[in-house]
Amino acid sequence: MSAAGGRPVDLAHLSTYTGGDAALNAEVLQLFVDQAAKLMVQLRNALEVADQKSWYATAHSLKG
């Protein structure tokens, strides 16, 4: 894990972008969770049809 303190999300870093607004932090994190779920479906679909190009592009989106 690369986030501060070994946690998956560096909340202090996130707060620098949200001005420490707890509601905005929660909204940003929920957006990530929602997008990650959709991207995981896309990764699974790409694996099922052995589409390396789509898998790579989707994995890159998830990383970003």
ABEGO torsion letter per residue (X at the ends): XABBGGBABBAAAAAAAAGGBAAAAAAAAAAAAAAAAAAAAAAAAAAAAGBAAAAAAAAAAAAX
